[in-house]
């Protein structure tokens, strides 16, 4: 009898290399998919954070303008306290690094520790500020800062030591512009001053304020375009309709 010679058990070198190649391709593909998913998740997260930040700005500005307080009393202290002004020609507040966008008296507050209604209202200012350590090439980028001053402190405290709370609403904002509309049918204006308009027998308060610009969040840019109407009637604190 003649015995058959059977094939030895095991894998050839070619089969082993082919298996390793397939495993490597699977691992590379899995890593690529995982990287894409993680990147997409980061984009979604940063996008949601940006939208949330813009929504906070909209709510804050809307609350301030919607709670505007103004009176036509001509007494100097009262008129200055109630002044509504802002725009491109406004002077800086404390230094060349600050540019005032808007200043108004409002019943709104962002101070969680304020014991309402111990203060009748607040003076609120929106400021464009150069971030710390800004170089010459980045001077077009500004922070949008909200300053709040309790009006109950204005008449009896040193104005240089008034308690001021500041909130940075947007860390990086470019091409910021503010416009004021007297009514729906009028063209926008780049500046506004309630005292000047009252002297000219015009409406002292705008019907609408528009704030535009480009905000940057984690390297991603988002358009800012807010149109906030003012209430048709404003009241002096303590005076009913």
ZAMAR-260664 format. One record per atom (N, C-alpha, C): residue in one letter; x, y, z. Coordinates in steps of 0.001 Angstrom, whole numbers, plus 524288, in hexadecimal, padded with zeros to 5 digits. Layout:
N
AXYZ/...
# end
This chain:
241
X803457FB5780000/X800008000080000/X80366804D880000/X80133808807FD68/X803F680D877FD39/X801038117D80085/X80399814188046F/X8010381805807E3/X800FD81D5B80548/X7FC6F82037805CD/X7FC0082593803BE/X7FECA8297F8075E/X8014482D3580504/X803BB8315E80820/X7FFDE835DF808A5/X7FDB0836D680D78/X7F9DF83B1980E5B/X7FC7D8406880EF3/X7F95A844A980DF2/X7FB4284A2180E70/X7FBE384B708142D/X8005584DA68158C/X8015784EFC81AF4/X7FDA48534C81CCB/X7FBC6852AD821D1/X7F842856A182408/X7FB3685BB282513/X7F83C86044824CA/X7FA8F86564825D9/X7F99D8692A82161/X7FBF186DE0821C1/X7FB35871F281DD5/X800598730781B1B/X7FFE88742E81636/X8048C875B98134A/X805E587B6181490/X80A8487CF181313/X80C478824D8140A/X808CF886418113A/X80727884DF80C8A/X803C0888638098C/X7FE938893980C56/X7FC5F8850180E73/X7F760885708113C/X7F7E5888C381629/X7FC388881B818E4/X7FD1A88B3981DA9/X7FD92890FF81C4E/X8009E8923081848/X80141897A4816B3/X7FC14899FB814E6/X7F8F6896E581204/X7F3E4898C681034/X7F046899EB814D1/X7F05B8968C818C2/X7ED198975E81D62/X7EEC089C4B82052/X7F3F189D0A820C4/X7F5E68A1BE82363/X7F4588A6AD8206A/X7F48C8A65B81B2C/X7F3138AAD9817F7/X7ED568AC39818BA/X7E9FB8A835818C2/X7E45F8A91F8198E/X7E35F8AB7981EF4/X7E5FF8A95E822F9/X7E5528AB6A82847/X7E7138B1178289F/X7EB798B25182606/X7ED688B7B08261D/X7E9968BB6482372/X7E75C8B9A081F00/X7E3918BCE481C3D/X7DEBF8BDDE81F8E/X7DCFF8B9D68225E/X7D8768BA72825D1/X7D9A08BE5C82A24/X7DE618BDE982C69/X7DFD48C176830A2/X7E03D8C71282EB2/X7E2A58C7CC82A1F/X7E31C8CD12827E9/X7DDBE8CF50826B0/X7DA5C8CC0582473/X7D5148CDD282342/X7D2158CF4482822/X7D2988CC0582C34/X7CFE78CD288311E/X7D1E98D23783381/X7D71E8D30083354/X7D9628D7C983580/X7D7838DC8F83276/X7D74F8DBFB82D40/X7D58B8E05682A04/X7CFE68E1C682B3C/X7CC958DDC682BA2/X7C7158DEC082CE2/X7C6908E13383242/X7C9878DF0F8360C/X7C94C8E12C83B5D/X7CB0D8E6DB83B7D/X7CF478E80983898/X7D1388ED688386A/X7CD2B8F1108360D/X7CAA48EF56831D7/X7C6A78F29182F61/X7C2038F370832FF/X7C06C8EF5A835BA/X7BC068EFDD83958/X7BD5F8F39B83DC7/X7C2238F31083FE9/X7C3C38F68B84424/X7C4198FC2D84245/X7C62E8FCF783D8B/X7C66F9023D83B64/X7C1109048B83A85/X7BD80901488388A/X7B82690319837B5/X7B58D9047A83CE0/X7B6839014A840DE/X7B4439026184606/X7B6519078684833/X7BB6E9088784772/X7BDAE90D7484946/X7BB589121084653/X7BA9E9116C84123/X7B8419159C83E10/X7B2B5916B983FE3/X7AFBD9129A840D4/X7AA5C91349842A7/X7AA49915F3847F5/X7ADD09143184B6D/X7ADFD91670850AC/X7AF7D91C358507E/X7B38191D8E84D6B/X7B51C9230684D08/X7B0EE9264484A58/X7AE39923EC84679/X7A9FA926B8843E5/X7A57F927D984790/X7A422923FD84AC7/X79FF5924D284E9B/X7A191928E1852A0/X7A685928BC8544C/X7A86692C9B8580E/X7A82F93217855BC/X7A9949328E850B3/X7A95A937A784E22/X7A3C1939A084DC6/X7A02B9363084C41/X79AB3937C584BE4/X798969395085142/X79A2A9366C85549/X7987A937C685A95/X79A8993D2385C2A/X79F6B93E4C85AD4/X7A1B89435785C30/X79EE7947CF85977/X79DB59471D85479/X79ADD94B2C8519F/X7955A94BD7853C2/X792FA9479285565/X78DBF947EA857AA/X78DE394ADB85CDE/X7920894A1685FE3/X7929794CED864D0/X79318952C9863C6/X7961E9543A85FCC/X7969F959C185E69/X7915995BF785CCE/X78E7E95905859AB/X7895495ADA857EC/X785AA95BA785C8F/X7858A957EF8601C/X7821595859864A2/X783B595CD986832/X788CF95D78868F5/X78ABA9619A86C70/X7898B966FD86A3B/X78AEB967DC8654A/X789DE96CEA862DE/X7840396DEA86281/X7810A969E286133/X77B6096A80860E8/X778FC96BD786625/X77B039697286A4A/X7790A96A9486F86/X77A579702887129/X77F1D971DF86FF3/X780AD9773587150/X77D6F97B4286E5F/X77CFD97A928693F/X77A0697E5886621/X7743197E058674B/X772449794C8683F/X76CBF978B386979/X76B4297AEC86EBC/X76F2997BCE87218/X76E2E97E0287749/X770349839B877B7/X770E39863487341/X772E898B8B87338/X76F7398F3487666/X771FB9929987957/X76F339968E87C6D/X770F699BEB87A94/X76D3699F5D879BC/X76E769A4A4877F4/X76A3F9A855879D9/X76BB19AD2C87ACE/X767F09B12C87C52/X769599B6428799C/X765739B990878B5/X7666B9BE8E87620/X7677F9C2F5879FD/X768629C1A987EF1/X769B29C5A2882D9/X76EC99C85588143/X76ECC9CD9388163/X773429D08887F78/X777579D1B4883A4/X7764A9D04E88885/X77A1D9D13288CA3/X77F369CE7D88B31/X783969D14688BE3/X7888F9CF72889C9/X78A019C9FE88BA6/X789D89C918890CD/X78B799C403892D9/X788139BFA2890B7/X782F79C0A489078/X77F599BCA688E84/X780419BBB4888B9/X780DB9BFEB885B9/X781A09BF6A88013/X786969BC5E87ED7/X78ACB9BD51881B7/X78FA89BA80880C7/X78F2E9B4C588257/X78C569B3D588694/X78BAB9AE7A88867/X788849AB418848D/X784AD9ADA78820C/X7812D9AAE287E80/X783039AAFE878D3/X787739AD59877CA/X789339AE0F8726A/X789C29A8D086F9A/X787D39A8A586ACA/X788559A41486760/X78BB49A5C7862C9/X7904F9A37486243/X793BE9A51585E03/X7975A9A09C85C6B/X799CF9A153857EB/X79D7299D6585600/X79EA499E488504A/X7A1E899AE384E2A/X7A32D99B39848A8/X7A8F399BBE8479E/X7AA4B99C77842BF/X7AFBA99C6884110/X7B2D99A112842FB/X7B04B9A5748440E/X7B3269AA1D845A9/X7B3B19AA9F84B8E/X7B1C79A6B984E78/X7B21C9A70785423/X7B7CA9A6A3855EA/X7B9219A98D859F4/X7BE719A97C85BF9/X7BF589A4A585F45/X7C44F9A3678602F/X7C59799ED78635A/X7C45399FEB86909/X7C3AA99BB986C03/X7C23899C4D87181/X7C6ED99DAB874E7/X7CAE499A6F874E8/X7CF3E99B3887879/X7D48999B7F875C4/X7D4E59995F87118/X7D9E79995786E59/X7D8E19988F8688F/X7DD1B998E486589/X7DC9C9982585FE8/X7DB3E9928885E88/X7DBCD98EFC8622D/X7DA989898486115/X7D4C09886A86158/X7D1B398C0E86363/X7CC0A98B65863D5/X7C93498F058600D/X7C54D98CF285D6A/X7C1F59903C85A1F/X7BC4F98F3485B90/X7B9949935B85CEA/X7B434992D785EB2/X7B086991FA85A1A/X7AD5598DF485A74/X7A95B98CE785683/X7A41598F268580A/X7A29C98E4F85CF4/X79D5698FA685EA8/X79D53990A786482/X79A41994948662D/X799AC995C386BB9/X793FE9973486CB4/X791AA994C9870B1/X78C28995BA871CB/X78AEF9949087779/X7868D996A387949/X784709955187E6C/X780659910487DB0/X780C198CF5880D2/X77D479887888026/X77BFF9860988566/X7778F983768859D/X7760A9809F88A55/X7787297B3188A81/X77B06979978864A/X77D519745C885FE/X782679741D88914/X783C996F7388ACC/X788B096E9688D95/X78AAD9691488C84/X78FE09688588C94/X792579636188C39/X79503961EB89150/X794649653789541/X796E29643389A49/X793739609689D85/X7950B95B9D89E43/X791B9958008A139/X7915D959688A6FD/X7950795CB08A8D3/X794EB95E268AE51/X791E4963168AF72/X78FD89658A8AB58/X78CEE96A648AC28/X787CE969418AEEF/X786AE96C588B2F3/X781DB96B918B5F8/X77D9796F138B3C2/X77B0E96D338AFCC/X776E5970288AD3C/X7725A970E78B10C/X76FE2975728B189/X770EC97A378AE86/X773DA97E508B1A8/X7783197CEA8B419/X77B1B980C28B71C/X77D489850A8B396/X77E98983A48AEBA/X7802D9878B8AAE7/X77BAE9885A8A71B/X77A8298D488A60D/X7762698E638A28C/X7774F98C6789D0D/X77C2998D1C89B4A/X77DA898B5189615/X7839098B84895A8/X7859398A0489129/X78B36989D08904C/X78CB198CEF88B7E/X7917F98EB288B7A/X793D0990E6886C1/X796D398C7788426/X7957998B4887F54/X797F8986F987C83/X79AC998923877BF/X79F8798761876FD/X7A2B39890D8728D/X7A4D59844486FB0/X7A47C9847186A90/X7A6DB9806786744/X7ABDA982B3864EB/X7B02B97FEF865C7/X7B54C981FA8646B/X7B83397E15860FC/X7BAE69801685D07/X7BE9497CF2859FE/X7C3FB97DD085C4F/X7C67A9799C85E0D/X7CB6D97A18860E6/X7CF9F976B985E60/X7D44B978F285E0A/X7D8BB975E185C33/X7DA0B971B186037/X7DA8996CC885E9F/X7DC12968AF86255/X7E18A969BB86477/X7E2C2967AC8690C/X7E8099686386B38/X7EC399662886794/X7F0C2968BC86789/X7F54E966EC8647C/X7F4109668685EA9/X7F10B96A4285CB4/X7EFC196A4F85721/X7F41896CFF85415/X7F5FB96A7F84FDA/X7F9FF96CF084CAB/X7F780970828489E/X7FAD09734A845C5/X7F8E69772284205/X7F5A6974A983DB2/X7F6F596FD883C34/X7F43596D56837DD/X7EEC896B718395C/X7ED9B96B4B83E6B/X7E893969308402B/X7E50F96D588428A/X7E61E9725184182/X7E31097676843F9/X7DD85976CE841E1/X7DC719741883D94/X7D7189740B83B90/X7D3A29705983EA7/X7D5FF96CF3841CD/X7D30D9692F844EF/X7D20C96B8184A4F/X7CD2396B8684BE9/X7CBAA96DD6850EC/X7C85096A1385416/X7C85D96AEA8592A/X7C4A29685185C96/X7BFB296BA785CF2/X7BB369691185D2C/X7B65796BD785E31/X7B53896B5386406/X7B56C96FC2866C7/X7B50196FCD86C78/X7B021972D786E15/X7AD4D970A9871C5/X7A8CD9735C87412/X7AA509754D8797B/X7A9D297A6D87A52/X7AAFD97CD687F5C/X7A5E197E6088202/X7A57597D2C886F7/X7A0AE97E68889E8/X7A2129819288EC5/X79F889861D88F57/X7A07398992893CA/X79B4398A7389694/X79AB9988E389B7F/X795D9989DE89E5E/X794ED98FB889EFB/X790729919389D37/X78F699972D89D4A/X78EA29994A8A2CC/X78D77995F88A68B/X78CD7997CB8ABE2/X791E4999CC8AE35/X79656998DA8AB8A/X79B6699A8E8AD9F/X79D5199F938AB14/X79AA89A16F8A708/X79CCB9A5CB8A408/X79CBC9AAF18A703/X798C59ABE48AA22/X798189B10E8AC6E/X79B369B1D48B16D/X79CFE9ADA28B3E4/X79F849AE648B8EF/X7A4E09ABE98B961/X7A6B49A9498B55F/X7ABED9A7038B58B/X7AF8B9A9B28B1AA/X7B48C9A9418B2BE/X7B8809AB398AF32/X7B80A9A8538AA04/X7B73D9AB2F8A5CB/X7B65D9A8A58A0C0/X7BB1F9A58E89EF0/X7BFB89A6D38A0EF/X7C4649A3E689F77/X7C4C799EAF8A251/X7C16899DE98A630/X7C1959990F8A93E/X7BC48996538A93B/X7B93D997448A545/X7B41B994D58A502/X7B4A498EF48A42E/X7B12F98BE38A694/X7B157986378A5B1/X7AF83984F28A02B/X7B2F3982BC89D1D/X7B1B898173897AE/X7B28597B98896EB/X7AE9597903894E5/X7AF219737889390/X7AF7D972F888DA4/X7B33696FDC88BD6/X7B41796F348863B/X7B36096980884B2/X7B100968BE8802F/X7B02E9638687E08/X7B21A9637887867/X7B5BC95FFB8772E/X7B78F95F6D871C9/X7B3B095BF186EE6/X7B0D295E3986B4A/X7ACDD95B4E86863/X7AF3895855863CC/X7B2FF95AB88611A/X7B5A99582F85CB7/X7BB7B9595085D3F/X7BEA69553E85CF2/X7C44C955D585DA2/X7C6F09583F858E1/X7C50E9571685437/X7C78C9590284F71/X7C35295AA684B92/X7C32F95FB684A61/X7BF2F961DA846E7/X7C1C79658E8430D/X7C083964EF83E16/X7C2A79683C839F8/X7BE3C96B068371C/X7BFA196F78834BB/X7BC0E9726B8315E/X7B6DA973768341F/X7B737974E783906/X7B272975EC83C05/X7B03D97B4083A88/X7AB2B97B73839E5/X7A88E9804683857/X7A3489809083B14/X7A1D29854083CC7/X79CC49860583F45/X799C498A2983C3C/X794BD9893D83B7D/X7915598CD28389E/X78C6198DD183BC6/X78A4F9928883B0F/X785949941883DD9/X78163995A4839E1/X77C9A993EF83ADE/X778379951383764/X774219982E83A67/X772C999CDC83846/X76ECA9A01083ACD/X7697799D8583A8C/X7683A99B2783619/X7637A9980C83575/X7645199464830DA/X760549916682FA3/X760EA98D5C82B9E/X761F298F9C82635/X7605A9946F8254C/X760C3996AD8200D/X7658E99A2781F57/X7688A99B2A8237C/X76D0599EA482310/X7720599B9882216/X775DB99E5381FE6/X77AF899BF481F1A/X77DD199B7882453/X78195997F782475/X784839972F82949/X7884F99BAF82A2E/X789AA99C7A82F18/X78D689A07B83099/X791EC99DEB8337E/X7969B9A005832BA/X79B3F99DC18352A/X79C0F99FB283AB9/X7999E9A3FF83C37/X79A119A60B84186/X794AA9A77784391/X794519A7CF848C5/X78F539A94284B31/X7906E9AC028505C/X78D719B02F85158/X78DCC9B2F78564E/X7885E9B4F9857A3/X786219B2F085BD7/X780B99B44885D29/X780219BA1385E75/X7841A9BC6F860DC/X783B29C1FE86241/X7839C9C56285D5F/X787129C439859A6/X787339C742854CD/X7821A9C6BB851CF/X77FFD9C21385198/X77B209C13984EC2/X776879C3D18518C/X7768D9C3B9856A7/X772529C64A85978/X7726D9CC2B85884/X777189CE6C8585F/X777919D4078574A/X775A59D55A851D3/X776249D19D84E37/X774539D270848D8/X76EA89D0C884823/X76C009CF9584C75/X7667E9CDEE84C6A/X765B59C8F68492A/X769759C56D849A9/X769149C04D84731/X768819BC2584B6B/X7670A9B781849C4/X7667F9B33A84D7F/X76BBB9B2368502B/X76BEA9B27D85566/X770F39B1EB85818/X773289AC66857F4/X76FCD9A88B8575F/X7718D9A31E8575A/X770AF9A0AD85200/X7742F99D4585053/X7735D99A9884B55/X76F189967C84BCC/X76CE29951D84759/X76906990E88474A/X76BAE98B978471E/X7706E98B8184506/X7733A9868A84475/X7791A987828446F/X77BFB983CA84695/X781B3983E88467A/X7839797EF4843C2/X7875897FA58403C/X7898F97B2783D75/X78F6497AD183E94/X79126976378402B/X796A89754084152/X79896970E083DCB/X79CB7971F283AD4/X79ED596E1183739/X7A4B596D708381D/X7A6CA969298362D/X7AC599682383695/X7AD81962758354C/X7B266960F8835D7/X7B41795B9683503/X7B6D9959B9839EF/X7B4B5955B283C5B/X7B6E89539B84134/X7BA1594EB984001/X7BE5594E03842DB/X7C1B19496B84234/X7C1699461084719/X7C0519410184649/X7C01193D3C84A91/X7C3709388B8491D/X7C7BE937CD84BEA/X7CB419335784AFA/X7CCDA932FD8453E/X7CE1793775842FD/X7CFC19379083D92/X7CB5993794839A0/X7C689936C783B4B/X7C20C936CD837C8/X7BF6293C278380F/X7BDC193E2A83394/X7BB65943588334F/X7B578942D9832D9/X7B2C894647835A1/X7AD159465E83591/X7AB4094BF9834C2/X7A75894C9E83173/X7A531951D183079/X7A1A395370834F8/X7A2559583D836BE/X79F0495A8583ACE/X79B9595EA783844/X7967E95E008389F/X792D0961C883667/X78DF6961EA839E0/X78DD2965B183D62/X7898E9661F84127/X7865896AFC84002/X7814296A5E83FD6/X77D9A96EBD83F2E/X779F996EB7843E3/X77A9B9729A84738/X777BB972C684C21/X7741C9778184C2F/X76F02976B184C9B/X76B6997B2084D0D/X76B3097D26852A6/X76A57982318533B/X76980984788585C/X763B0984A585982/X762339849B85E81/X75C9E984DC85FCE/X75A4D98A1185E17/X7554F98A2285CC6/X752DB98EFF85AFD/X752529930D85F48/X752B09916C86441/X752139951186896/X75620993E086CC0/X758A0997F186EB8/X75C6099751872F6/X75A8D99A778779B/X75BBE9989987C3F/X759BC99AFB88100/X75E2599C6B884AE/X75D6A9A0B48876E/X760EC9A21488BA2/X75FD199E8789043/X763D899CB489319/X762E69994A89791/X75F0C99BB189B6A/X75B499988D89D0D/X7577999A578A0D8/X752BF99CF889E81/X752B599DAC89955/X74E539A03A896B9/X74B4A99C23893AF/X7464C99BC28949F/X7430F997F0891F1/X74168999CF88CA1/X73EF89966388976/X73D4D997E388436/X738AB99B8E8846F/
# end
